[in-house]
Protein backbone atom coordinates (compact mmCIF):
# COMPACT_ATOMS: atom_id res chain seq x y z
CA UNK A 1 0.00 0.00 0.00
CA UNK A 2 1.23 3.49 -0.92
CA UNK A 3 -0.98 5.85 1.10
CA UNK A 4 -1.12 9.52 0.19
CA UNK A 5 -3.57 12.00 1.70
CA UNK A 6 -5.15 14.75 -0.38
CA UNK A 7 -7.60 17.39 0.82
CA UNK A 8 -9.89 19.21 -1.56
CA UNK A 9 -11.23 22.56 -0.36
CA UNK A 10 -14.69 23.43 -1.64
CA UNK A 11 -15.23 27.08 -0.68
CA UNK A 12 -17.22 30.15 -1.64
CA UNK A 13 -15.58 32.26 -4.32
CA UNK A 14 -16.26 35.98 -4.70
CA UNK A 15 -16.00 37.82 -8.00
CA UNK A 16 -15.99 41.19 -6.20
CA UNK A 17 -12.91 40.92 -4.01
CA UNK A 18 -9.84 38.71 -3.58
CA UNK A 19 -10.33 35.30 -2.00
CA UNK A 20 -6.65 34.81 -1.16
CA UNK A 21 -6.91 35.53 2.58
CA UNK A 22 -9.83 33.11 2.87
CA UNK A 23 -7.80 30.46 1.03
CA UNK A 24 -5.00 30.93 3.54
CA UNK A 25 -7.48 30.65 6.42
CA UNK A 26 -8.95 27.46 4.93
CA UNK A 27 -5.43 26.05 4.65
CA UNK A 28 -4.74 26.89 8.30
CA UNK A 29 -7.97 25.19 9.36
CA UNK A 30 -7.34 22.15 7.16
CA UNK A 31 -3.81 21.56 8.42
CA UNK A 32 -4.78 22.08 12.05
CA UNK A 33 -7.70 19.66 11.76
CA UNK A 34 -5.94 17.13 9.56
CA UNK A 35 -2.15 17.42 10.03
CA UNK A 36 -1.74 14.11 8.15
CA UNK A 37 -2.80 15.69 4.83
CA UNK A 38 0.05 15.80 2.30
CA UNK A 39 -1.52 17.69 -0.60
CA UNK A 40 -4.24 20.36 -0.86
CA UNK A 41 -6.23 21.24 -3.98
CA UNK A 42 -8.49 24.27 -4.51
CA UNK A 43 -11.06 24.90 -7.25
CA UNK A 44 -10.57 26.61 -10.61
CA UNK A 45 -10.17 30.43 -10.46
CA UNK A 46 -10.59 30.28 -6.68
CA UNK A 47 -8.22 33.13 -5.81
CA UNK A 48 -9.75 35.99 -7.82
CA UNK A 49 -12.94 34.67 -9.36
CA UNK A 50 -14.11 34.17 -12.96
CA UNK A 51 -13.76 37.68 -14.43
CA UNK A 52 -11.03 38.41 -16.97
CA UNK A 53 -10.10 41.80 -15.54
CA UNK A 54 -8.38 39.97 -12.66
CA UNK A 55 -5.77 38.55 -15.08
CA UNK A 56 -2.16 39.15 -14.03
CA UNK A 57 1.30 38.07 -14.93
CA UNK A 58 2.96 35.05 -13.33
CA UNK A 59 4.95 34.86 -11.08
CA UNK A 60 3.09 37.23 -8.78
CA UNK A 61 2.33 37.93 -5.12
CA UNK A 62 -0.44 35.32 -5.00
CA UNK A 63 1.91 32.59 -6.13
CA UNK A 64 4.52 33.75 -3.61
CA UNK A 65 1.96 33.64 -0.78
CA UNK A 66 0.93 30.12 -1.77
CA UNK A 67 4.58 29.07 -1.86
CA UNK A 68 4.93 30.29 1.72
CA UNK A 69 1.83 28.36 2.80
CA UNK A 70 3.09 25.15 1.19
CA UNK A 71 6.44 25.57 2.92
CA UNK A 72 4.81 26.44 6.25
CA UNK A 73 2.92 23.15 6.36
CA UNK A 74 5.28 21.00 4.30
CA UNK A 75 2.58 20.06 1.77
CA UNK A 76 2.08 19.82 -1.95
CA UNK A 77 -0.29 22.59 -3.02
CA UNK A 78 -2.38 23.24 -6.14
CA UNK A 79 -4.12 26.55 -5.30
CA UNK A 80 -6.69 26.34 -8.09
CA UNK A 81 -5.97 28.53 -11.10
CA UNK A 82 -5.94 32.19 -12.07
CA UNK A 83 -6.20 34.12 -15.31
CA UNK A 84 -2.65 34.71 -16.49
CA UNK A 85 -1.49 37.55 -18.75
CA UNK A 86 1.19 36.30 -21.10
CA UNK A 87 2.45 37.65 -24.42
CA UNK A 88 -0.66 39.76 -24.92
CA UNK A 89 -2.99 36.83 -24.28
CA UNK A 90 -4.90 35.47 -21.28
CA UNK A 91 -4.58 31.86 -20.11
CA UNK A 92 -6.28 29.91 -17.32
CA UNK A 93 -3.23 28.68 -15.40
CA UNK A 94 -2.69 26.44 -12.37
CA UNK A 95 0.54 26.19 -10.37
CA UNK A 96 1.90 23.13 -8.57
CA UNK A 97 4.03 23.83 -5.48
CA UNK A 98 6.08 21.27 -3.54
CA UNK A 99 6.55 21.02 0.27
CA UNK A 100 9.73 23.14 0.05
CA UNK A 101 7.68 25.98 -1.43
CA UNK A 102 9.17 25.54 -4.91
CA UNK A 103 7.26 25.83 -8.19
CA UNK A 104 7.30 22.37 -9.74
CA UNK A 105 5.22 23.07 -12.84
CA UNK A 106 2.40 25.16 -14.27
CA UNK A 107 -0.48 24.11 -16.48
CA UNK A 108 -2.69 26.20 -18.77
CA UNK A 109 -6.17 24.89 -19.53
CA UNK A 110 -6.27 23.31 -22.98
CA UNK A 111 -9.99 23.67 -23.61
CA UNK A 112 -11.46 26.98 -22.43
CA UNK A 113 -15.25 26.78 -22.19
CA UNK A 114 -15.99 28.28 -25.60
CA UNK A 115 -18.18 29.97 -26.62
CA UNK A 116 -18.74 31.19 -23.05
CA UNK A 117 -15.18 31.61 -21.78
CA UNK A 118 -14.48 34.20 -24.46
CA UNK A 119 -11.08 35.88 -24.40
CA UNK A 120 -9.15 32.95 -22.93
CA UNK A 121 -6.41 31.34 -25.01
CA UNK A 122 -6.00 27.56 -25.00
CA UNK A 123 -2.85 26.05 -23.52
CA UNK A 124 -0.91 23.52 -25.57
CA UNK A 125 1.16 21.39 -23.17
CA UNK A 126 0.11 18.45 -21.03
CA UNK A 127 1.17 18.46 -17.39
CA UNK A 128 2.42 15.59 -15.24
CA UNK A 129 4.70 15.67 -12.20
CA UNK A 130 6.10 13.14 -9.77
CA UNK A 131 5.67 13.04 -6.02
CA UNK A 132 8.80 11.15 -4.89
CA UNK A 133 8.14 7.65 -3.56
CA UNK A 134 4.40 8.11 -4.15
CA UNK A 135 3.46 8.30 -7.82
CA UNK A 136 2.84 10.42 -10.89
CA UNK A 137 0.14 13.10 -10.95
CA UNK A 138 -1.53 14.85 -13.87
CA UNK A 139 -3.29 18.23 -13.95
CA UNK A 140 -6.48 18.94 -15.89
CA UNK A 141 -8.85 21.90 -15.55
CA UNK A 142 -12.66 21.80 -15.77
CA UNK A 143 -13.81 21.59 -19.44
CA UNK A 144 -10.64 19.68 -20.38
CA UNK A 145 -12.30 16.57 -18.95
CA UNK A 146 -15.03 16.66 -21.61
CA UNK A 147 -12.36 15.74 -24.18
CA UNK A 148 -11.37 12.15 -23.30
CA UNK A 149 -8.15 12.40 -25.31
CA UNK A 150 -6.76 14.78 -22.68
CA UNK A 151 -7.16 12.43 -19.70
CA UNK A 152 -6.08 9.43 -21.78
CA UNK A 153 -2.89 11.29 -22.75
CA UNK A 154 -2.10 11.97 -19.09
CA UNK A 155 -2.67 8.29 -18.30
CA UNK A 156 -0.41 7.19 -21.14
CA UNK A 157 2.22 9.57 -19.72
CA UNK A 158 1.96 7.59 -16.49
CA UNK A 159 -0.39 9.73 -14.39
CA UNK A 160 -1.98 7.72 -11.59
CA UNK A 161 -3.91 10.60 -10.01
CA UNK A 162 -5.61 13.38 -11.99
CA UNK A 163 -6.00 16.67 -10.09
CA UNK A 164 -8.94 18.49 -11.60
CA UNK A 165 -9.82 22.01 -10.35
CA UNK A 166 -13.27 22.96 -11.65
CA UNK A 167 -15.59 25.95 -11.80
CA UNK A 168 -19.03 24.70 -12.74
CA UNK A 169 -22.19 26.44 -11.63
CA UNK A 170 -24.25 25.42 -14.66
CA UNK A 171 -27.06 22.87 -15.02
CA UNK A 172 -24.73 20.29 -16.57
CA UNK A 173 -22.92 19.53 -13.30
CA UNK A 174 -24.58 16.12 -13.03
CA UNK A 175 -23.25 15.27 -16.49
CA UNK A 176 -19.75 16.23 -15.34
CA UNK A 177 -20.04 13.88 -12.39
CA UNK A 178 -20.73 10.99 -14.75
CA UNK A 179 -17.79 12.05 -16.94
CA UNK A 180 -15.51 12.10 -13.89
CA UNK A 181 -16.46 8.50 -13.10
CA UNK A 182 -16.00 7.47 -16.72
CA UNK A 183 -12.58 9.12 -17.03
CA UNK A 184 -11.38 7.48 -13.81
CA UNK A 185 -12.54 4.03 -14.92
CA UNK A 186 -11.45 3.98 -18.57
CA UNK A 187 -8.03 5.37 -17.60
CA UNK A 188 -7.82 3.32 -14.39
CA UNK A 189 -6.73 6.25 -12.23
CA UNK A 190 -7.87 8.37 -9.31
CA UNK A 191 -9.65 11.58 -10.29
CA UNK A 192 -9.83 14.36 -7.68
CA UNK A 193 -12.32 16.95 -8.92
CA UNK A 194 -12.73 20.09 -6.77
CA UNK A 195 -15.50 22.57 -7.56
CA UNK A 196 -16.16 25.94 -5.91
CA UNK A 197 -19.29 27.67 -4.61
CA UNK A 198 -21.16 30.91 -5.23
CA UNK A 199 -19.53 32.56 -8.26
CA UNK A 200 -17.00 29.70 -8.10
CA UNK A 201 -19.49 26.93 -8.89
CA UNK A 202 -22.26 24.79 -7.45
CA UNK A 203 -20.09 22.42 -5.42
CA UNK A 204 -20.63 18.65 -5.63
CA UNK A 205 -16.87 18.01 -5.76
CA UNK A 206 -16.15 14.34 -6.46
CA UNK A 207 -13.32 11.87 -5.87
CA UNK A 208 -13.28 8.68 -7.93
CA UNK A 209 -11.13 5.58 -7.68
CA UNK A 210 -9.43 3.62 -10.49
CA UNK A 211 -12.49 1.40 -10.88
CA UNK A 212 -14.72 4.45 -11.41
CA UNK A 213 -16.46 4.11 -8.09
CA UNK A 214 -17.16 7.25 -6.07
CA UNK A 215 -14.98 7.55 -2.99
CA UNK A 216 -16.71 10.75 -1.94
CA UNK A 217 -19.11 13.31 -3.37
CA UNK A 218 -19.60 16.63 -1.62
CA UNK A 219 -22.82 18.56 -1.30
CA UNK A 220 -23.39 22.23 -2.07
CA UNK A 221 -21.95 23.77 1.09
CA UNK A 222 -18.40 24.62 2.09
CA UNK A 223 -16.41 21.48 2.82
CA UNK A 224 -12.90 20.28 3.51
CA UNK A 225 -12.49 16.88 1.85
CA UNK A 226 -9.52 14.92 3.28
CA UNK A 227 -9.08 11.48 1.70
CA UNK A 228 -6.20 9.03 1.96
CA UNK A 229 -5.61 7.33 -1.38
CA UNK A 230 -3.90 3.99 -1.88
CA UNK A 231 -1.89 4.78 -5.02
CA UNK A 232 -0.88 1.12 -5.44
CA UNK A 233 -4.49 0.39 -6.41
CA UNK A 234 -3.86 2.12 -9.73
CA UNK A 235 -1.07 -0.20 -10.80
CA UNK A 236 -3.03 -3.20 -9.57
CA UNK A 237 -6.05 -2.14 -11.62
CA UNK A 238 -3.94 -1.49 -14.69
CA UNK A 239 -2.17 -4.86 -14.40
CA UNK A 240 -5.09 -7.10 -13.37
CA UNK A 241 -8.10 -5.20 -14.73
CA UNK A 242 -10.99 -3.16 -13.37
CA UNK A 243 -12.60 -5.44 -10.79
CA UNK A 244 -10.34 -8.13 -12.35
CA UNK A 245 -12.25 -7.64 -15.63
CA UNK A 246 -11.49 -5.14 -18.40
CA UNK A 247 -7.93 -3.92 -18.93
CA UNK A 248 -8.53 -0.82 -21.09
CA UNK A 249 -5.05 0.71 -20.91
CA UNK A 250 -3.29 -2.51 -21.93
CA UNK A 251 -5.90 -3.15 -24.62
CA UNK A 252 -5.33 0.36 -25.95
CA UNK A 253 -1.56 -0.20 -25.95
CA UNK A 254 -1.81 -3.52 -27.77
CA UNK A 255 -4.34 -2.46 -30.37
CA UNK A 256 -3.79 1.23 -31.10
CA UNK A 257 -5.57 2.14 -34.30
CA UNK A 258 -4.83 4.75 -36.92
CA UNK A 259 -6.16 7.95 -35.34
CA UNK A 260 -4.85 10.15 -38.14
CA UNK A 261 -8.21 11.92 -38.26
CA UNK A 262 -6.92 14.00 -35.34
CA UNK A 263 -3.84 15.23 -37.20
CA UNK A 264 -3.63 18.94 -37.92
CA UNK A 265 -4.77 19.73 -41.44
CA UNK A 266 -6.94 16.63 -41.87
CA UNK A 267 -10.26 17.57 -43.53
CA UNK A 268 -13.19 17.07 -41.16
CA UNK A 269 -16.28 17.65 -43.35
CA UNK A 270 -18.83 16.46 -40.80
CA UNK A 271 -17.49 18.63 -37.98
CA UNK A 272 -17.18 21.56 -40.40
CA UNK A 273 -20.87 21.13 -41.24
CA UNK A 274 -21.83 21.90 -37.64
CA UNK A 275 -21.15 25.60 -38.18
CA UNK A 276 -19.13 28.15 -36.21
CA UNK A 277 -18.43 27.90 -32.48
CA UNK A 278 -20.82 30.59 -31.24
CA UNK A 279 -23.40 30.99 -28.50
CA UNK A 280 -26.82 29.59 -29.42
CA UNK A 281 -29.23 32.20 -30.76
CA UNK A 282 -33.01 32.47 -30.84
CA UNK A 283 -34.49 30.30 -33.57
CA UNK A 284 -35.30 33.18 -35.94
CA UNK A 285 -31.78 34.59 -35.58
CA UNK A 286 -30.31 31.13 -36.17
CA UNK A 287 -32.34 30.78 -39.37
CA UNK A 288 -31.00 34.11 -40.63
CA UNK A 289 -27.45 33.01 -39.84
CA UNK A 290 -27.89 29.77 -41.76
CA UNK A 291 -29.36 31.65 -44.70
CA UNK A 292 -26.36 33.98 -44.72
CA UNK A 293 -23.98 31.01 -44.61
CA UNK A 294 -25.67 29.46 -47.64
CA UNK A 295 -25.21 32.66 -49.65
CA UNK A 296 -21.47 32.81 -49.20
CA UNK A 297 -18.80 30.27 -49.91
CA UNK A 298 -17.15 28.95 -46.77
CA UNK A 299 -13.48 29.74 -46.33
CA UNK A 300 -11.48 26.51 -45.62
CA UNK A 301 -9.91 26.42 -42.17
CA UNK A 302 -6.20 25.52 -42.00
CA UNK A 303 -6.85 23.06 -39.19
CA UNK A 304 -10.11 21.61 -40.45
CA UNK A 305 -12.43 23.41 -37.98
CA UNK A 306 -14.29 26.44 -39.31
CA UNK A 307 -15.21 29.20 -36.95
CA UNK A 308 -12.47 28.46 -34.39
Secondary structure as GFF3:
##gff-version 3
##sequence-region A 1 308
A	DSSP	beta_strand	3	10	.	.	.	ID=ss1
A	DSSP	beta_strand	12	13	.	.	.	ID=ss2
A	DSSP	alpha_helix	20	33	.	.	.	ID=ss3
A	DSSP	beta_strand	39	41	.	.	.	ID=ss4
A	DSSP	three_ten_helix	52	54	.	.	.	ID=ss5
A	DSSP	alpha_helix	61	73	.	.	.	ID=ss6
A	DSSP	beta_strand	76	86	.	.	.	ID=ss7
A	DSSP	beta_strand	89	97	.	.	.	ID=ss8
A	DSSP	beta_strand	103	108	.	.	.	ID=ss9
A	DSSP	beta_strand	128	131	.	.	.	ID=ss10
A	DSSP	beta_strand	135	141	.	.	.	ID=ss11
A	DSSP	three_ten_helix	142	146	.	.	.	ID=ss12
A	DSSP	alpha_helix	148	156	.	.	.	ID=ss13
A	DSSP	beta_strand	161	166	.	.	.	ID=ss14
A	DSSP	alpha_helix	173	186	.	.	.	ID=ss15
A	DSSP	beta_strand	190	195	.	.	.	ID=ss16
A	DSSP	beta_strand	197	198	.	.	.	ID=ss17
A	DSSP	beta_strand	206	208	.	.	.	ID=ss18
A	DSSP	beta_strand	214	217	.	.	.	ID=ss19
A	DSSP	beta_strand	223	230	.	.	.	ID=ss20
A	DSSP	alpha_helix	232	240	.	.	.	ID=ss21
A	DSSP	three_ten_helix	242	244	.	.	.	ID=ss22
A	DSSP	alpha_helix	248	254	.	.	.	ID=ss23
A	DSSP	three_ten_helix	260	262	.	.	.	ID=ss24
A	DSSP	alpha_helix	269	272	.	.	.	ID=ss25
A	DSSP	alpha_helix	283	295	.	.	.	ID=ss26
###
